[in-house]
Amino acid sequence: MQVIIDKVKIWSDDWQLSVSVRKCAAICIGHRVNGRADHNYTMGTNSIPLRDHVVDLGVTVDSTPMYSVHINQLVAKAKSCTGLLFRCFVTRDMNVLRKAFIKYIWPMLEYASSIWSPMQVGLIDRIESVQRQFTKRISVLQELSYSERLTALNLKSLEYRRLCLDLYLLYKIIFGMCDVNLNSILSLRGYVPTRDH
């Protein structure tokens, strides 16, 4: 990694593009020695600071592959925005609130979800709690179960929506609609007989 950083430094110097080391950070994902990363990186004479988590294009990456820091921040922000939604809208018409939730809350809950989508039940439930609390705050639906509230609002669970987004991305990768080398991430089996498809 240090060799790559040195090459970036040489390239940036050649093209007279300075790199702000203050805005750079290193993160160790996986193996750590005594709780610390086993490497220190430098750019020129400046040491690159080691962080427990970094934000890259709006996604918080931490040292574990679970994205729990990102999910906790995301849920806190989404719940705050949901509360703001109920304070800003005078109406309690469930169709208006549904449209506002879809317009303002869903995008933040689904941004780059193919990267951070959790597999742990606790994290899945934490994300789902945003929509669960939203549907529970609609007075005409308070006595219904979560699945009944979703049916009444014609909504799908957030877990289901993330699965659909993952499948859309996979479709795009398989059919060459994304600039991703398919063979580097998965291999397709030949003909697999199924009953209907």
Buried (B, 14 or more C-beta within 10 A) or exposed (E): EEEEBBEEBEEBEEEEEEBEBEEBBBBBEEEEEEEEBEEEBBBEEBEBEBBEBBEEEEBBBBBEEBBBBBBEBBBEBBBEBBEEBBEEEEEEEBEEBBEBBEEBBBEEBBEBBEEBBBEEEEBBEBBBBBBBEBBBBBEEBEEBEBEEBBEBBEBEBBBEBBBEBEEEBBEEBEEEEEEEEBEEEEEEEEEEEEEEE
